[in-house]
Amino acid sequence: MSTTRRQFIKTTAAASAMATTGIASVGALQAQENSKKLRLAAIGVGGSRGRYNRGGSIARGAAKFADMIAVCDVDDLHTEEFNQAFGGELNKYRDYREMLQKEKPQVVTIGTPDHWHVPIAIEALRSGADVYCEKPLTLTIDEGKQIRKVVEETGRVFQVGTQQRSTKSLFLTAIAMVHTGHLGNNVNAYVAIGGAPGDGPFETTEAPDDLDWNLWLGPAQEAGYCEERRRMFRWYFDYSGGKMTDWGAHHIDIAQWALAPGETGPTRVKGSGEFPKIVPSNFDWPSYLDGELSLPNGYNTATKFSIDLSFDNGSTINVNDRYKREGDNVDFPNGILFEGDKGRIFVNRGKLEGGPVNRLTDADKKELDAYITKLCKGKKPGDHMGNFFECIGDRSKPISDVWSHQRTMTSCHLCNIALMTGRELKWDPKREVFIDDEDANRYLSRKSRQFDTVS
């Protein structure tokens, strides 16, 4: 939404005054003091040859709370760069299974490409570790069921790296405003998460000598090495889900938390979009993802889209690459517009604005502050990694737990499946299957490749 500079300063200041800042909470600082003797290991740490891989920064953040003992990455350069940040004293591994067996860490961070998140997380949880995993957690809907089950079975603490749930106070304030009636009834959300590139095909080359490409691929289908495939993996359905599971893991999460806090998920999904030129019309995606069909080596996730997720409570989340409403002064490439019968608010990582924000009284702001603490399960927001270690200390559920994130990721995957099938789908959120649609149910899982372990 457009706004004058004066209005922007006014609404941003009001939002900042009522919400908790990014300063670490007292509980997080106490967690830092209490957890320093925990043995910590990092799996997937990125480096100078990596991109879209925050594993190194995540692991360094965790090291403020625990004792880093080991690092694991399929790229020796990444491993060595990370090790040097710890004085070269860490035990180094290529294969995470060997590391878990030998080191027996109490806490593990996972910052690998997305297709490895759930397999590694399951192994780490079953080894007895508490786990912090970068988003998006899952590659398929069935993976979400698997990781949820293992967390429940093991009782370990599991935090997903969707920091908007705790450190981005503007989003928490927006959710609190929706929940406490400041937008009235009949609230819907309009989400923009940006489009993805459609480049390719790319040339296949030899992998660097100090990279184990076979292990990088892991459970994904066999493919030749190229820098684009490795560095820009988020634009390949083979390893991720494009913008839908990248930014969607953040913004669809916030929208769903605001509109359907007691729901298990949407019941209908429909929309349209565009894929890169290398993808034929009516393409058989399940056969491709199972390794039975091939595509030229290029980006293959959706580049443009507009999709509706409909919930039984009457709310709808409209998901777009860019949201624009003709004649209504609405046009934005990234963020969330909440709209009800008492007005609308817009929120992204830089601002929270709208008429309902302007109308907040001091009493309203105090009420919203208290509600934000409730949203954060009784803990003060402000430090996402600190929240993880605080929960390790008292064995409680983190702000971004496996149940909430699995529900969000299911919605993200439903959006992609609607684009792939090209039709409206009915979803049973309790049974977690498509209703009377066996073709759509083919998209719930995919075959994993069998691959040799490294020596």
KEVEX-303334 format. One line per 8 residues: for each residue x, y, z of C-alpha. Coordinates in Angstrom, 2 decimals. Layout:
X Y Z; ... .
This chain:
0.00 0.00 0.00; 1.20 3.49 -0.71; 1.57 5.89 2.19; 2.95 9.31 2.87; 6.29 9.62 4.61; 4.60 11.08 7.70; 2.12 8.20 7.89; 4.92 5.68 7.47 .
6.94 7.18 10.34; 3.83 7.33 12.54; 2.70 3.74 11.96; 6.19 2.25 12.15; 6.87 4.07 15.42; 3.56 2.87 16.85; 4.31 -0.73 15.93; 7.81 -0.53 17.35 .
6.55 0.94 20.62; 4.08 -1.86 21.25; 6.21 -4.86 20.25; 9.19 -6.61 21.78; 12.50 -5.85 20.06; 15.12 -8.27 18.80; 17.17 -7.97 22.01; 17.74 -11.34 23.66 .
15.22 -12.07 26.43; 16.17 -12.76 30.03; 15.20 -16.40 29.48; 17.48 -16.69 26.44; 20.40 -15.17 28.34; 19.84 -17.63 31.19; 19.70 -20.45 28.64; 23.04 -19.28 27.28 .
24.58 -19.52 30.73; 23.00 -22.92 31.55; 23.79 -24.70 28.28; 27.47 -23.92 27.73; 28.56 -27.49 28.49; 26.22 -29.12 25.97; 28.08 -30.86 23.11; 27.09 -29.24 19.81 .
27.70 -30.42 16.22; 26.95 -28.68 12.92; 25.79 -30.50 9.78; 25.86 -28.43 6.57; 27.67 -25.14 7.12; 27.89 -23.41 3.71; 30.86 -21.30 2.76; 32.43 -19.31 -0.04 .
31.19 -21.80 -2.67; 27.66 -21.99 -1.25; 24.53 -19.91 -1.65; 21.03 -20.13 -0.18; 22.66 -22.03 2.65; 22.60 -20.38 6.06; 24.02 -23.39 7.85; 27.23 -21.67 8.91 .
25.56 -18.66 10.47; 22.99 -20.87 12.21; 25.71 -23.05 13.69; 27.76 -20.07 14.84; 24.66 -18.69 16.53; 24.14 -21.98 18.35; 27.79 -21.99 19.45; 27.02 -18.97 21.67 .
24.95 -21.36 23.80; 26.91 -24.63 23.66; 30.34 -26.19 23.08; 30.96 -26.82 19.35; 32.80 -30.13 19.00; 32.36 -31.25 15.38; 31.46 -30.12 11.87; 30.13 -32.13 8.93 .
29.79 -31.06 5.30; 30.10 -32.84 1.95; 32.34 -29.97 0.77; 35.80 -30.07 2.37; 36.27 -26.36 1.70; 33.14 -25.50 3.68; 34.25 -27.77 6.50; 37.69 -26.21 6.72 .
36.41 -22.63 6.57; 33.99 -23.33 9.41; 36.62 -25.19 11.42; 39.02 -22.23 11.22; 36.40 -20.05 12.90; 36.80 -22.34 15.91; 40.58 -22.34 15.96; 40.89 -25.44 13.79 .
40.06 -27.65 16.76; 36.82 -29.30 15.59; 36.54 -32.92 14.51; 35.69 -32.94 10.79; 33.40 -35.29 8.85; 31.85 -35.73 5.41; 29.20 -38.27 6.41; 26.77 -37.14 9.12 .
26.04 -40.73 10.14; 29.65 -41.33 11.08; 29.69 -38.08 13.02; 26.53 -38.87 14.99; 27.86 -42.32 15.86; 31.34 -41.22 16.95; 30.66 -37.83 18.54; 27.23 -38.45 20.11 .
26.38 -34.71 20.22; 23.61 -33.53 22.52; 22.58 -30.74 20.14; 22.73 -30.65 16.32; 22.18 -27.84 13.81; 21.18 -28.73 10.23; 21.85 -26.25 7.41; 22.06 -28.54 4.39 .
20.09 -28.13 1.13; 16.39 -28.78 1.72; 16.14 -32.35 0.40; 18.45 -33.54 3.20; 16.62 -31.87 6.12; 14.25 -34.65 7.17; 16.56 -37.68 6.65; 19.32 -36.05 8.72 .
16.92 -34.70 11.34; 15.41 -38.15 11.90; 18.85 -39.72 12.39; 19.90 -36.95 14.77; 16.70 -37.18 16.84; 16.98 -40.96 17.12; 20.61 -40.59 18.21; 19.35 -38.62 21.24 .
20.12 -35.07 20.08; 17.95 -31.98 20.26; 17.78 -30.44 16.79; 17.66 -26.99 15.19; 16.91 -27.32 11.46; 16.84 -24.61 8.81; 13.59 -24.12 6.89; 11.88 -25.35 4.81 .
11.77 -28.58 6.79; 10.14 -30.93 4.29; 10.38 -31.86 0.62; 7.01 -33.68 0.54; 3.83 -33.89 2.61; 4.66 -37.43 3.76; 8.05 -36.27 5.04; 6.15 -33.97 7.39 .
4.25 -36.91 8.83; 7.51 -38.82 9.30; 9.41 -36.08 11.14; 6.40 -35.24 13.32; 6.14 -38.89 14.36; 9.85 -39.14 15.23; 9.75 -35.95 17.33; 6.76 -37.36 19.22 .
8.45 -40.75 19.70; 11.80 -39.39 20.88; 10.58 -36.46 22.96; 13.50 -34.35 21.75; 13.34 -30.56 21.39; 13.03 -29.55 17.73; 13.16 -25.97 16.45; 12.74 -24.88 12.81 .
14.53 -21.76 11.56; 11.47 -19.62 10.79; 12.68 -16.61 12.75; 9.66 -14.46 11.88; 7.85 -16.41 14.60; 9.97 -14.92 17.36; 12.41 -12.23 16.29; 10.26 -10.25 13.85 .
7.99 -8.36 16.25; 5.97 -6.69 13.47; 4.59 -10.08 12.40; 3.70 -11.06 15.96; 1.89 -7.75 16.39; -0.05 -8.30 13.16; -1.12 -11.77 14.31; -2.14 -10.41 17.72 .
-4.21 -7.68 16.06; -6.08 -10.25 13.95; -6.69 -12.56 16.92; -7.92 -9.77 19.22; -10.43 -8.38 16.74; -8.78 -5.16 15.56; -9.62 -6.06 11.95; -13.09 -7.31 12.78 .
-14.54 -10.45 11.27; -14.20 -12.12 7.87; -10.45 -11.64 7.76; -8.54 -12.90 4.72; -4.86 -12.71 3.81; -3.13 -11.75 0.56; 0.46 -12.97 0.44; 3.27 -12.05 -1.97 .
6.50 -14.06 -1.88; 8.23 -13.14 -5.14; 8.71 -15.12 -8.32; 11.48 -17.54 -9.20; 13.89 -17.45 -12.16; 13.29 -19.71 -15.16; 16.82 -19.92 -16.57; 18.35 -22.91 -18.32 .
19.26 -25.35 -19.69; 22.74 -25.31 -18.15; 25.89 -27.18 -19.06; 26.90 -30.17 -16.94; 30.51 -30.12 -15.72; 32.82 -32.07 -13.41; 32.29 -31.62 -9.69; 35.16 -30.09 -7.66 .
37.57 -32.71 -6.29; 36.88 -31.73 -2.69; 33.09 -32.09 -3.04; 31.29 -35.43 -2.71; 28.56 -34.83 -5.30; 27.04 -38.27 -4.81; 26.49 -37.55 -1.12; 25.25 -34.02 -1.88 .
22.53 -35.60 -4.05; 21.82 -38.21 -1.40; 18.18 -39.34 -1.61; 17.46 -37.18 -4.70; 17.59 -38.75 -8.14; 20.96 -38.97 -9.89; 21.99 -35.88 -11.84; 25.14 -34.46 -13.36 .
26.95 -31.66 -11.55; 26.61 -28.00 -12.48; 27.10 -24.87 -10.40; 23.52 -23.69 -10.94; 22.07 -26.99 -9.72; 24.17 -26.86 -6.60; 24.18 -23.16 -5.74; 20.59 -22.41 -6.78 .
19.00 -25.66 -5.64; 15.83 -23.90 -4.44; 14.71 -23.51 -8.07; 14.73 -27.29 -8.67; 11.79 -29.40 -7.49; 14.38 -32.17 -7.11; 15.72 -30.50 -3.96; 13.20 -27.87 -2.87 .
9.93 -26.18 -3.85; 10.86 -22.80 -5.30; 9.56 -19.60 -3.75; 6.56 -21.52 -2.39; 8.67 -23.34 0.18; 11.34 -20.62 0.45; 9.49 -17.40 1.33; 6.24 -19.32 1.63 .
7.65 -21.09 4.68; 7.76 -17.62 6.29; 4.75 -15.68 5.01; 2.24 -18.52 4.56; 3.21 -19.54 8.09; 2.37 -16.10 9.51; -0.88 -15.84 7.51; -2.04 -19.30 8.59 .
-1.12 -18.63 12.22; -3.24 -15.47 12.12; -6.28 -16.81 10.28; -6.54 -20.45 11.31; -4.81 -20.93 14.70; -7.06 -23.84 15.64; -7.25 -25.41 12.20; -5.32 -28.43 11.00 .
-5.03 -26.98 7.50; -6.90 -25.83 4.40; -9.59 -27.96 2.79; -9.45 -26.58 -0.77; -6.67 -25.26 -2.98; -6.92 -23.82 -6.47; -4.97 -21.44 -8.66; -2.83 -20.95 -11.72 .
0.77 -20.21 -12.57; 3.65 -20.56 -14.99; 6.63 -22.90 -15.15; 9.97 -22.36 -16.97; 10.09 -23.12 -20.68; 11.87 -26.46 -20.16; 8.72 -27.91 -18.54; 6.18 -29.33 -21.05 .
2.46 -28.72 -20.52; 0.64 -31.52 -18.63; 3.99 -32.83 -17.42; 3.97 -36.02 -15.31; 5.73 -34.62 -12.25; 5.50 -37.70 -9.99; 7.21 -39.87 -12.62; 9.94 -37.25 -13.01 .
10.54 -36.95 -9.26; 10.65 -40.75 -8.99; 13.44 -40.82 -11.60; 11.34 -42.29 -14.42; 11.29 -39.19 -16.67; 13.83 -36.50 -17.40; 13.92 -32.75 -18.03; 16.68 -30.54 -19.47 .
19.03 -29.26 -16.78; 17.35 -25.97 -15.88; 15.29 -24.38 -13.15; 11.87 -26.03 -13.00; 9.88 -24.49 -10.10; 6.99 -22.09 -10.72; 7.96 -18.57 -11.83; 4.54 -16.89 -11.43 .
1.41 -17.94 -9.54; -1.83 -16.96 -7.81; -3.31 -19.61 -5.53; -6.15 -19.72 -2.97; -5.94 -21.81 0.18; -9.46 -22.05 1.65; -10.23 -23.06 5.25; -13.40 -24.43 6.79 .
-13.65 -21.39 9.10; -14.33 -19.24 6.01; -10.88 -17.66 5.71; -8.78 -17.66 2.55; -5.06 -17.14 2.03; -4.29 -15.90 -1.48; -0.64 -16.67 -2.40; 1.06 -14.76 -5.23 .
4.45 -14.03 -6.72; 3.32 -10.36 -6.62; -0.01 -9.04 -5.37; -1.71 -6.20 -7.18; -5.31 -5.04 -6.92; -6.33 -2.72 -9.74; -7.99 0.52 -8.67; -7.46 -0.09 -4.96 .
-3.95 1.26 -4.42; -2.55 -2.19 -3.52; 0.66 -3.45 -5.13; 3.51 -5.24 -3.35; 6.15 -7.89 -4.20; 6.72 -9.28 -0.70; 4.59 -9.17 2.43; 1.13 -9.92 3.81 .
-2.06 -7.87 3.58; -4.67 -8.80 6.20; -8.15 -7.47 5.45; -11.31 -7.66 7.55; -14.58 -5.77 7.88; -12.94 -3.19 10.18; -9.97 -2.40 7.97; -6.70 -3.76 6.67 .
-3.05 -3.86 7.69; 0.09 -4.60 5.70; 3.17 -6.23 7.21; 6.57 -7.28 5.94; 10.04 -7.31 7.50; 10.30 -3.53 7.28; 6.93 -2.15 8.33; 3.48 -2.63 9.80 .
0.93 -0.08 8.61; -2.74 0.59 8.08; -5.75 2.28 9.64; -6.17 -0.21 12.51; -2.54 0.44 13.52; -3.18 4.19 13.61; -6.21 3.69 15.86; -4.41 1.71 18.57 .
-4.60 3.21 22.05; -2.06 2.77 24.85; -4.39 0.20 26.39; -4.55 -1.66 23.07; -0.78 -1.75 22.85; -0.48 -3.15 26.35; -3.04 -5.83 25.53; -1.15 -6.74 22.35 .
2.15 -7.03 24.22; 0.57 -9.51 26.63; -0.97 -11.44 23.74; 2.39 -11.70 21.97; 3.83 -13.44 25.05; 0.90 -15.85 24.84; 1.65 -16.50 21.17; 5.24 -17.31 22.18 .
4.06 -19.94 24.67; 4.76 -17.82 27.71; 8.32 -16.92 26.70; 9.52 -13.48 25.69; 10.27 -13.20 21.95; 13.47 -11.69 20.63; 16.04 -14.48 20.14; 15.08 -17.49 18.00 .
18.17 -19.56 18.81; 17.90 -18.50 22.44; 14.32 -19.78 22.47; 15.61 -23.17 21.27; 18.14 -23.47 24.08; 15.68 -22.13 26.65; 13.33 -24.94 25.61; 16.17 -27.47 25.84 .
16.56 -26.34 29.44; 12.91 -26.76 30.46; 11.98 -29.45 27.83; 9.14 -27.36 26.39; 8.02 -26.79 22.79; 9.88 -24.05 20.87; 8.08 -21.20 19.15; 8.62 -22.86 15.74 .
7.91 -26.47 16.65; 7.47 -29.41 14.30; 3.67 -29.39 14.54; 3.13 -25.80 13.46; 5.82 -25.93 10.79; 4.63 -29.23 9.36; 1.16 -27.72 8.98; 2.64 -24.69 7.21 .
4.75 -26.83 4.89; 1.72 -28.93 3.99; 0.00 -25.74 2.80; 3.10 -24.77 0.79; 3.21 -28.20 -0.84; -0.53 -28.04 -1.57; 0.07 -24.82 -3.52; 2.76 -26.48 -5.63 .
0.64 -29.58 -6.22; -2.27 -27.43 -7.39; 0.07 -25.82 -9.94; 1.48 -29.19 -11.04; -1.93 -30.83 -11.50; -3.53 -27.70 -12.95; -6.85 -28.11 -11.15; -8.74 -27.43 -7.91 .
-8.05 -29.98 -5.19; -9.96 -31.04 -2.08; -7.82 -31.81 0.97; -8.65 -33.72 4.15; -6.43 -32.07 6.81; -7.16 -34.74 9.41; -6.35 -37.78 7.26; -3.76 -35.76 5.28 .
-4.84 -37.05 1.88; -6.59 -35.63 -1.17; -10.28 -36.51 -1.30; -11.31 -38.87 -4.10; -8.23 -38.01 -6.15; -5.68 -40.81 -6.45; -3.73 -38.91 -9.08; -3.16 -36.01 -6.66 .
-2.21 -38.48 -3.92; 0.75 -39.54 -6.09; 2.33 -36.20 -5.09; 2.36 -36.95 -1.35; 5.69 -38.78 -1.48; 8.48 -39.70 -3.87; 11.04 -42.47 -4.28; 14.40 -42.04 -2.59 .
17.55 -42.94 -4.50; 19.79 -45.63 -3.08; 23.34 -44.34 -2.85; 26.67 -45.53 -1.45; 28.11 -43.99 1.70; 31.41 -42.18 1.50; 34.56 -43.87 2.67 .
